[in-house]
Structure formats: C-alpha cells, structure tokens
Amino acid sequence: MVATPRKQFRVPAGLAIVGLGSLWGAGFPAIDIVVEQLPPLGAAGIRYAVSGCIVLAYAAATTDRLLPKTWRELLGIAVIGGFMFGGYQAGLYMGTTYVSGAVASVVTTMSPVVAAVVAVPILGESRGILDIIGFFVGIAGVFVLSQPSVGTASVSSTAIGVGLVFLGTTLFAIGSVTIQLFDEELPAESLQGWAMVVGAGLLFCGAAARGEAVPALRSLSPLALGSLLYITLIAGAGGYLLYFRLVRRVGATETTLVAYLEPLSATFVTVVFFDQTLDETTVIGFLAVAAGFTLVSRETMRHAVTRLRESDTSEVRPSRNHGD
C-alpha cells in the first residue's frame, strides 16, 4: 500500500503579515506597562538579551553558518546592534516613560520616511517632489503629536517623550540605510541574533551610565511580568522567527507591510483593553504621519501588495541578505 502524502497546511501570507503586525503592535502598550515598574534601558536590555539568545539558537539549528567570518560582517552586526537595537530601543523605551505606547508606535512609522532622506547622502539616491512633501507632512505630524506648549519656556513631558522616540526612530533609519553598504553572506537569522545581543549589551551599559537600579523582577506585578514575557518571548523572539519565515516565503519588501499595521494594533489594544482615549490632537498627528508615510512608501506599498497577491501560488526565493 502506497502512502498518500498529506497536503501541507500553510497560513495565507496576508494573514501571517496581519498576525505579525498585530504581535509587534501590541508590544507597544506592553512596553508602556513594563516601564512603569522597571527602568527603561534595563527592561529593553533584558528583552533583547533573551530574544537574541533564542534567535541565535534558531540560527544554529536552521542556517548553514552562525559566526561572522569577515570584518564587514562584524561591522554589519555592530551597525544593526548599535543603531537598530541599541539606539532605537533606548529612545523607544525612554520615550515611552513619557507618552503612551500608541503614540510611540505612530512616531516609529516615520522610520522609512527618515530613511528615504538619509539614503540620499549615504547611498546617493535621489528623491522626487512627493517624497519631499511626504517627509514634511510626516514631520508636521510628529510635531503635532508632541503637543508643544505655545508661549511657555518649558518643554512638556509629551514633547520630551515624542522627541526621544523620534530620535530612536532616526537612529533606526540610519542603521537600516547604512547596513546596505555591507552586503555579505551571513544569514539574516545569525546577523539579527548577534545584533540583538550587541544591542542588549549597549542597553545595559546605558542603564549603568544612567544609574538605573538592577531590574528586580520579583517585585513586578502579574500584569507587568506578563507584559515583559510578551515583549521578550512572543513579540520579541517569536515575532522575529515569524518575520524570518515570512521573508523566506514572500520576500523582504512584501514583509514591510507589517509596519503599516503596527500602529493600528497598538491603538486598538490601548483603547480596547486599557480604556485609554485618543484626543483630537493625537488623531490629527496620527493622520499626518500616516499621510507622510504613505507618500514616501507609495511604490513599496504598491509593489508589496502586488507580490503578496501572488505569494500563495508561488514561492519567492529569499535574497542573500536574508539567509541564502
């Protein structure tokens, strides 16, 4: 008797992208809860130290190479670890001590907008009038989100928080552009895992420099502990492992659609589960940032949606940037 092979079940790529966007988006209000009871840089360091070790274990089991071999690969790890995990997460976690996770999630969507500008001097790319308009519309949205106090000499806590998150987002954008100068063969899983560990080390150094107390996990409330476990294991390690699978299946460009969904998920969780409301100024800022983001990323969105429609009938071979 010949065994009939079972048909492999696959979740539609679009549904997987929505799931990843929801996972990562819900991480923003979870960070909000964590930094109420833990020092921000220490909390971020814990998240990426644990997540990095899990991703490295996955890379050891699933890729053909775990360790970097060239100085360019080491420099690539340093760039991602320093800018995209260390610098970005420092700004995000410190900023979230001043503003809600929903607001922080919207500010971080400025990353591709800033990256488009940064790519001009670093990669020699050119930008059209719509890109310029999109950049300034997005910046205007960030300004509105900061809710500046007109006529006063003091800077509001909201402005400080938005400024810190935007600074972190800018560092992320610089890192995402600069890493394109180091096109090497190290699998993406290995690259990201080592970068997380490097970023965690920098975050712990920053925590020590700020005089943060050693995080006392025993003192956390059940909600805060659950939130820390969520951002570390589910949104952190689990989210990145799902990200790698999506990149292999539909391609890196298509997976960027996740970024459009994160603010929606963060806002939904904040409003529905934590009973927070969004004031009129925040909504206007949200819409302005979204408009700027859409203008700058319009070609990426169009290409991603087109390719995504085809992904369930044909596999996309990953580029060597993602582990080929």
TORSEBA-483772 format. One line per field, with one value per atom (N, C-alpha, C): x, y, z. Coordinates in steps of 0.1 Angstrom, whole numbers, plus 5000, padded with zeros to 4 digits. Atoms other than C-alpha are relative to their C-alpha. Example, Ala and Ser with C-alpha at 12.3 -4.5 7.8 and 13.67 -1.06 7.14 Angstrom:
REM residues 2
east <- 5009,5123,5009,4991,5137,4992 .
north <- 4988,4955,5012,4989,4989,5011 .
up <- 5000,5078,5000,5000,5071,5008 .
REM end
This chain:
REM residues 324
east <- 5008,5000,5009,4992,5014,4994,5005,5011,4998,5003,4994,5006,4995,5014,4989,5009,4995,5003,4999,4989,5005,4995,5010,4991,5009,4988,5009,4993,5000,4990,5008,4986,5002,4998,4979,5010,4990,5008,4994,5006,4985,4995,5005,4970,5012,4988,5005,5006,4995,5016,4991,5009,4985,5003,4997,4993,5013,4988,5029,4999,5002,5018,4992,5007,4994,5009,4991,5020,5010,4991,5045,4993,5007,5019,4996,5004,5006,5012,4988,5042,5001,4998,5040,4993,5007,5013,5006,4994,5031,5013,4988,5063,4995,5006,5041,4999,5003,5032,5014,4987,5068,5008,4991,5085,4994,5005,5061,5006,4995,5078,5014,4986,5112,5007,4993,5139,5001,5002,5136,5012,4989,5171,5003,4998,5174,4989,5011,5140,5003,4997,5150,5012,4989,5183,4996,5005,5165,4993,5008,5142,5009,4992,5169,5012,4990,5194,4994,5007,5168,4996,5004,5154,5012,4988,5189,5005,4995,5199,4991,5009,5167,5002,4998,5172,5013,4987,5209,4998,5002,5198,4992,5007,5173,5009,4991,5200,5010,4991,5224,4993,5007,5197,4995,5006,5184,5008,4992,5212,5013,4987,5245,5012,4989,5265,4995,5003,5263,5009,4990,5295,5004,4995,5307,5014,4987,5338,5009,4993,5348,4998,5002,5353,4988,5012,5325,4987,5011,5301,5000,4999,5313,4995,5004,5308,4985,5014,5273,4992,5005,5265,5000,4999,5278,4990,5009,5257,4986,5013,5225,4998,5001,5232,5001,4999,5242,4989,5010,5217,4985,5013,5187,4995,5004,5186,5004,4996,5207,4994,5005,5199,4985,5014,5164,4992,5007,5153,5002,4997,5169,4990,5009,5149,4985,5014,5117,4996,5003,5118,5000,5000,5128,4989,5011,5103,4986,5013,5075,4998,5003,5080,4993,5007,5065,4987,5012,5040,4995,5006,5016,5007,4995,5026,4994,5006,5001,5006,4993,5017,5014,4986,5052,4999,5001,5040,4999,5002,5029,5013,4987,5062,5010,4990,5082,4997,5003,5064,5007,4992,5085,5013,4987,5114,5003,4998,5110,5001,5000,5103,5014,4986,5136,5010,4990,5154,5001,4999,5144,5008,4991,5161,5014,4987,5191,5007,4994,5196,5006,4995,5203,5015,4985,5238,5007,4992,5247,5000,5000,5236,5000,5001,5234,4987,5013,5197,4994,5007,5175,4986,5014,5140,4993,5009,5111,4992,5007,5088,4990,5010,5062,5007,4993,5089,5003,4998,5098,4988,5013,5062,4997,5003,5057,5009,4992,5087,4995,5004,5075,4986,5013,5039,5002,4998,5052,5006,4994,5074,4990,5011,5044,4991,5008,5025,5007,4992,5053,5000,5000,5053,4986,5013,5015,4999,5001,5019,5008,4992,5045,4992,5008,5018,5008,4991,5042,4992,5006,5033,5003,4998,5029,5000,5000,5040,5006,4994,5058,5015,4985,5096,5003,4998,5092,4996,5004,5091,4991,5009,5062,5006,4995,5067,4996,5004,5048,5010,4990,5073,5013,4988,5102,4999,5002,5087,5000,5001,5079,5014,4986,5114,5009,4991,5131,4997,5004,5111,5004,4996,5117,5016,4985,5155,5003,4998,5154,4997,5004,5135,5010,4990,5160,5013,4988,5189,4997,5004,5169,5001,5000,5165,5015,4986,5203,5006,4995,5211,4995,5006,5187,5005,4994,5203,5015,4986,5239,5003,4998,5236,5001,5000,5230,5014,4986,5267,5008,4993,5277,4992,5008,5261,5009,4992,5276,4992,5007,5267,4995,5005,5259,4985,5014,5224,4993,5007,5198,4997,5002,5190,5012,4988,5226,5003,4998,5230,4992,5010,5199,5003,4997,5207,5012,4988,5242,4997,5003,5229,4992,5008,5203,5009,4991,5230,5009,4992,5252,4992,5009,5222,4997,5003,5214,5012,4988,5250,5001,5000,5248,4989,5011,5215,5003,4995,5229,5010,4990,5258,4994,5007,5235,4992,5007,5214,5010,4990,5246,5004,4996,5256,4990,5011,5222,4998,5002,5224,4988,5012,5194,5003,4999,5188,4999,5001,5192,4985,5015,5157,4997,5005,5140,4987,5011,5118,4990,5009,5104,4989,5009,5087,4990,5009,5068,4986,5014,5030,4998,5003,5015,4998,5003,5004,5014,4987,5039,5009,4992,5056,4995,5006,5032,5004,4997,5039,5015,4986,5077,5002,4999,5073,4995,5005,5052,5010,4991,5076,5013,4987,5106,4998,5002,5092,4991,5010,5062,5003,4997,5067,5015,4985,5105,5005,4995,5118,4990,5011,5085,4998,5003,5079,5011,4989,5114,5000,4999,5112,4989,5011,5078,5004,4995,5094,5009,4991,5122,4993,5008,5097,4993,5007,5077,5010,4990,5108,5004,4997,5117,4988,5011,5082,4995,5005,5071,5010,4990,5102,5001,4998,5116,4991,5008,5097,4986,5014,5064,4997,5001,5070,5000,5001,5074,4986,5014,5036,4997,5002,5039,5000,4999,5049,4988,5012,5016,4989,5010,4997,5003,4997,5016,4993,5007,5001,4985,5014,4966,4998,5001,4972,5003,4996,4989,4988,5011,4960,4988,5011,4934,5001,4997,4950,4999,5000,4954,4986,5014,4918,4991,5010,4900,5004,4996,4920,5005,4995,4934,4992,5010,4905,5005,4994,4926,4993,5006,4912,5010,4991,4928,4994,5006,4923,5002,5000,4918,5013,4986,4954,5007,4993,4967,4995,5006,4943,5006,4995,4954,5015,4986,4991,5001,5001,4983,4998,5004,4967,5011,4989,4996,5012,4988,5023,4996,5004,5003,5000,5000,4999,5015,4985,5037,5006,4995,5045,4995,5006,5021,5006,4994,5036,5014,4986,5072,5000,4999,5064,4990,5011,5038,5005,4996,5059,5002,4998,5069,4987,5013,5033,4993,5006,5021,5007,4993,5048,4998,5002,5043,4986,5013,5006,4998,5001,5010,5007,4993,5036,4993,5007,5016,4989,5012,4986,5005,4995,5009,5007,4991,5027,4994,5006,5002,4999,4999,5006,5014,4986,5044,5008,4990,5073,5010,4990,5096,5013,4987,5133,5006,4995,5149,5013,4987,5178,5010,4989,5212,5001,5000,5206,4992,5008,5181,5002,4996,5200,5002,4997,5205,5014 .
north <- 4988,5000,5012,4988,5033,5012,4989,5061,5013,4988,5092,5012,4989,5123,5010,4991,5147,5014,4986,5182,5009,4992,5207,5012,4988,5234,5012,4988,5269,5012,4988,5301,5009,4990,5326,5011,4990,5351,5013,4987,5381,4999,5002,5366,5000,5001,5359,5014,4986,5395,5008,4993,5408,4995,5006,5384,5006,4994,5397,5015,4986,5433,5002,5000,5426,4997,5004,5409,5011,4989,5437,5013,4988,5464,5000,5002,5450,5002,4998,5452,5014,4986,5490,5003,4998,5492,4990,5009,5462,5007,4993,5483,5011,4989,5511,4994,5006,5487,4997,5005,5474,5012,4989,5508,5008,4994,5518,4994,5008,5492,4997,5003,5487,5012,4990,5511,4997,5002,5516,4993,5006,5507,4986,5014,5477,4991,5009,5464,4997,5003,5468,4990,5009,5451,4985,5013,5421,4994,5005,5418,4995,5004,5417,4990,5011,5396,4986,5013,5368,4997,5002,5373,4996,5002,5374,4986,5014,5341,4990,5009,5324,5000,4999,5337,4994,5006,5326,4985,5015,5291,4995,5003,5291,5000,4998,5303,4988,5011,5275,4987,5012,5249,5000,4999,5262,5006,4994,5280,4993,5007,5269,5007,4993,5295,5009,4992,5311,5011,4990,5330,5009,4991,5360,4996,5003,5355,5012,4989,5389,5012,4988,5423,5008,4993,5436,4994,5006,5411,5005,4995,5422,5014,4986,5458,5001,5001,5449,4997,5003,5434,5012,4988,5465,5011,4989,5488,4997,5003,5469,5000,5000,5463,5013,4987,5498,5010,4991,5517,4995,5006,5494,4994,5006,5477,5008,4992,5497,5014,4986,5533,5001,4999,5528,4995,5005,5507,5010,4991,5532,5012,4989,5561,4996,5005,5540,4998,5004,5527,5013,4988,5560,5010,4991,5579,4995,5006,5555,5003,4996,5566,5014,4987,5600,5000,5001,5590,4986,5014,5561,4992,5009,5531,5003,4998,5540,5012,4989,5574,4996,5005,5558,4992,5009,5533,5008,4991,5561,5007,4993,5580,4991,5009,5549,4997,5002,5546,5011,4990,5577,4994,5006,5553,5000,5000,5547,5014,4986,5584,5006,4995,5594,4992,5008,5565,5005,4995,5579,5013,4988,5612,4997,5004,5596,4993,5008,5574,5009,4991,5605,5002,4998,5613,4987,5012,5578,4990,5010,5557,5008,4993,5585,4999,5001,5580,5014,4987,5608,4998,5000,5617,5011,4991,5634,5009,4990,5661,4994,5006,5637,4995,5005,5622,5012,4988,5657,5005,4996,5666,4990,5010,5633,5001,4998,5640,5011,4988,5674,4998,5003,5662,4991,5009,5634,5007,4992,5658,5009,4992,5680,4992,5009,5650,4998,5002,5643,5013,4987,5680,5001,5000,5678,4990,5010,5646,5005,4995,5664,5010,4991,5689,5011,4990,5718,5010,4990,5743,5014,4987,5776,5011,4989,5807,4997,5003,5789,4996,5003,5784,4985,5014,5748,4991,5010,5717,4990,5009,5694,4986,5014,5658,4992,5007,5647,5003,4996,5667,4992,5008,5650,4986,5014,5616,4998,5001,5621,5003,4997,5636,4988,5012,5606,4988,5011,5581,5004,4996,5601,4999,5002,5602,4985,5015,5564,4996,5004,5561,5005,4995,5583,4991,5009,5561,4986,5012,5530,5002,4998,5546,5001,4999,5555,4986,5013,5519,4992,5008,5504,5004,4996,5525,4996,5003,5521,4985,5014,5483,4995,5004,5482,5001,4999,5491,4988,5012,5458,4987,5011,5432,4987,5012,5400,4987,5013,5363,4994,5005,5359,4999,5002,5345,5011,4990,5370,4996,5005,5349,5002,4998,5349,5015,4986,5386,5007,4994,5396,4995,5006,5373,5007,4993,5387,5015,4985,5423,5002,4999,5417,5000,5001,5406,5012,4987,5436,5011,4990,5459,4999,5002,5444,5004,4996,5449,5015,4985,5486,5005,4995,5490,4998,5002,5475,5010,4989,5499,5013,4987,5528,5001,5000,5517,5002,4998,5516,5015,4986,5550,5010,4992,5564,4998,5003,5549,4992,5008,5526,4989,5011,5501,4987,5013,5464,4996,5004,5453,4989,5010,5435,4993,5007,5410,4995,5005,5397,5010,4990,5430,5004,4997,5431,4995,5005,5429,4989,5011,5399,5006,4994,5423,5004,4996,5438,4988,5012,5404,4993,5005,5391,5008,4992,5421,4999,5002,5416,4987,5013,5380,5001,4999,5390,5007,4993,5415,4993,5007,5392,4987,5013,5358,5000,5001,5364,5011,4990,5398,5001,4999,5396,4988,5012,5361,4994,5006,5347,5009,4991,5378,5000,5000,5377,4987,5013,5340,4999,4999,5346,5009,4991,5375,4993,5007,5353,4991,5010,5327,5008,4992,5355,5005,4995,5369,4989,5011,5335,4996,5004,5330,5010,4990,5363,5011,4990,5384,5012,4990,5413,5012,4988,5441,4998,5002,5425,5000,5001,5419,5014,4987,5456,5005,4997,5458,4999,5001,5449,5013,4987,5484,5008,4992,5498,4995,5006,5475,5003,4999,5481,5011,4989,5515,4997,5004,5501,4990,5009,5472,5006,4994,5493,5009,4991,5518,4992,5009,5490,4995,5006,5473,5011,4989,5507,5004,4995,5518,4989,5010,5485,4993,5008,5467,5009,4992,5496,5013,4990,5520,5014,4987,5549,5006,4993,5575,5009,4992,5594,5014,4987,5632,5004,4996,5652,5003,4996,5665,4987,5013,5629,4994,5006,5617,5008,4991,5647,4996,5004,5638,4986,5014,5601,5001,4999,5610,5007,4993,5634,4991,5009,5608,4989,5010,5582,5005,4994,5605,5001,4998,5613,4986,5013,5576,4994,5005,5567,5006,4993,5593,4995,5005,5582,4986,5014,5545,4995,5004,5545,4989,5011,5524,4987,5013,5499,4994,5005,5496,4993,5006,5490,4987,5012,5465,4989,5010,5447,4993,5006,5443,4991,5008,5431,4986,5012,5405,4991,5008,5394,4992,5007,5385,4987,5012,5361,4990,5008,5346,4987,5012,5319,4989,5009,5303,4997,5002,5306,5005,4997,5307,5011,4990,5337,4996,5004,5327,5012,4988,5349,5005,4994,5372,4996,5005,5365,5009,4992,5393,4993,5007,5370,4985,5014,5338,4991,5009,5324,4994 .
up <- 5000,5000,5000,5001,4990,5008,4991,5015,4992,5007,5002,5008,4992,5012,5003,4996,5032,4995,5005,5019,5011,4989,5039,5002,4997,5056,5001,4999,5051,5003,4997,5066,4988,5011,5038,5004,4997,5036,5006,4996,5040,5015,4986,5072,5010,4992,5085,5003,4999,5079,5010,4991,5097,5015,4987,5126,5006,4995,5128,5004,4997,5127,5013,4987,5155,5012,4989,5176,5004,4997,5172,5005,4996,5175,5015,4986,5208,5010,4991,5221,5005,4996,5223,5013,4987,5251,5010,4990,5267,5006,4995,5269,5009,4991,5284,5014,4987,5313,5007,4995,5317,5006,4996,5320,5012,4988,5348,5012,4988,5371,4998,5002,5355,4994,5007,5345,4985,5014,5307,4993,5007,5295,5005,4995,5318,4995,5006,5306,4986,5014,5270,4998,5000,5277,5003,4997,5293,4987,5011,5263,4989,5011,5237,5003,4996,5257,4998,5000,5260,4985,5013,5225,4991,5009,5209,5002,4997,5226,4993,5006,5213,4985,5014,5178,4995,5003,5178,5001,4999,5189,4988,5012,5160,4988,5011,5136,5000,5000,5148,4995,5004,5141,4986,5013,5108,4988,5011,5089,4999,5002,5075,5006,4993,5094,5011,4989,5128,5003,4997,5132,4988,5011,5112,4996,5005,5091,4996,5005,5078,5008,4992,5093,4995,5005,5071,5006,4993,5087,5014,4987,5121,5001,5001,5111,4998,5002,5099,5013,4987,5133,5009,4992,5150,4996,5005,5128,5005,4996,5134,5015,4985,5171,5006,4994,5178,4996,5005,5157,5002,5001,5152,5013,4987,5186,5012,4989,5210,5000,5000,5199,4999,5002,5186,5013,4988,5217,5012,4989,5241,4998,5002,5225,5002,4998,5224,5014,4987,5259,5009,4992,5275,4996,5004,5254,5005,4996,5264,5015,4986,5300,5001,5000,5289,4992,5008,5262,4999,5000,5256,4989,5011,5235,4987,5013,5209,4993,5006,5203,4995,5004,5203,4987,5011,5177,4987,5012,5153,4997,5003,5157,4993,5006,5148,4986,5014,5115,4991,5007,5105,4995,5003,5101,4985,5014,5063,4994,5005,5058,5002,4997,5075,4992,5008,5058,4986,5014,5024,4999,5000,5033,5002,4996,5049,4988,5011,5018,4989,5010,4997,5001,4999,5011,5002,4997,5022,4988,5011,4992,4986,5012,4966,4992,5007,4959,4998,5002,4946,5004,4996,4957,4993,5008,4939,5010,4993,4950,5010,4991,4965,5013,4989,4987,5010,4991,5000,5007,4994,5006,5011,4990,5024,5013,4988,5047,5008,4992,5057,5006,4994,5062,5012,4988,5085,5011,4989,5104,5007,4994,5109,5009,4991,5123,5013,4987,5148,5008,4992,5158,5007,4994,5164,5011,4990,5184,5013,4989,5206,5009,4993,5216,5007,4993,5222,5007,4992,5248,4995,5007,5229,5011,4991,5248,5014,4988,5276,4997,5001,5282,5002,4996,5295,4989,5009,5274,5007,4994,5280,5000,5000,5290,4988,5012,5259,4989,5010,5237,5003,4997,5255,4996,5004,5250,4985,5015,5213,4994,5005,5208,5002,4998,5224,4990,5009,5203,4986,5013,5172,4998,5000,5180,4998,5002,5183,4987,5014,5151,4989,5010,5133,5000,4999,5146,4993,5007,5133,4985,5014,5099,4995,5004,5097,4999,5000,5106,4988,5011,5081,4986,5013,5053,4999,4999,5064,4998,5001,5066,4985,5014,5028,4994,5005,5024,5003,4995,5040,4995,5005,5017,5000,4998,5030,5000,5001,5032,5013,4987,5069,5000,5000,5072,5009,4993,5084,5015,4986,5115,5009,4993,5126,5002,5000,5118,5011,4990,5138,5014,4987,5167,5007,4994,5172,5002,4998,5167,5012,4988,5194,5013,4989,5218,5002,5000,5209,5006,4996,5213,5015,4986,5247,5009,4992,5259,5001,5000,5249,5009,4992,5266,5015,4987,5298,5004,4997,5296,5002,4998,5291,5013,4987,5321,5012,4989,5343,5000,5001,5330,5005,4995,5339,5015,4986,5374,5002,4998,5368,5010,4991,5395,4993,5006,5387,5000,5000,5375,5010,4990,5403,4995,5006,5385,5010,4989,5418,5004,4996,5425,4990,5010,5393,5003,4999,5393,4989,5010,5374,4986,5013,5346,4994,5005,5343,4996,5003,5344,4987,5012,5317,4988,5011,5296,4996,5003,5299,4993,5007,5289,4986,5013,5260,4990,5009,5245,4998,5001,5252,4992,5006,5241,4988,5011,5219,4989,5010,5202,4997,5003,5205,4992,5006,5198,4990,5009,5183,4988,5011,5162,4990,5009,5147,4992,5007,5139,4990,5010,5122,4988,5010,5104,4990,5009,5090,4991,5009,5077,4989,5010,5060,4989,5009,5044,4990,5009,5030,4991,5008,5017,4990,5009,5002,4997,5004,5002,5011,4990,5023,4998,5003,5005,5004,4996,5010,5015,4985,5047,5006,4994,5052,5002,4997,5051,5015,4985,5088,5006,4994,5096,4999,5001,5084,5010,4991,5108,5014,4986,5140,5007,4993,5149,5002,4998,5143,5011,4989,5166,5013,4988,5192,5005,4996,5192,5004,4996,5193,5014,4987,5223,5011,4990,5241,5003,4998,5236,5006,4996,5240,5013,4988,5267,5012,4989,5287,5002,4998,5283,4999,5003,5271,4988,5011,5248,4992,5008,5220,4998,5001,5220,4985,5014,5188,4995,5005,5186,4996,5003,5187,4987,5012,5160,4988,5011,5137,4997,5002,5143,4994,5006,5135,4985,5014,5102,4992,5008,5092,4998,5001,5100,4990,5009,5081,4985,5013,5051,4995,5004,5050,4997,5002,5054,4987,5012,5025,4988,5011,5002,4997,5002,5007,4997,5002,5007,4990,5009,4979,4990,5009,4955,5007,4992,4982,5003,4997,4991,4988,5012,4956,4996,5004,4948,5010,4990,4981,4999,5002,4976,4988,5012,4941,5001,4998,4950,5010,4989,4981,4994,5006,4959,4993,5008,4940,5009,4992,4970,5004,4996,4978,4989,5011,4944,4995,5004,4940,5011,4990,4964,4995,5003,4965,5006,4995,4968,5008,4993,4995,4994,5004,4987,5010,4991,5002,5012,4988,5027,5011,4990,5044,5001,4996,5047,4989,5011,5012,5001 .
REM end
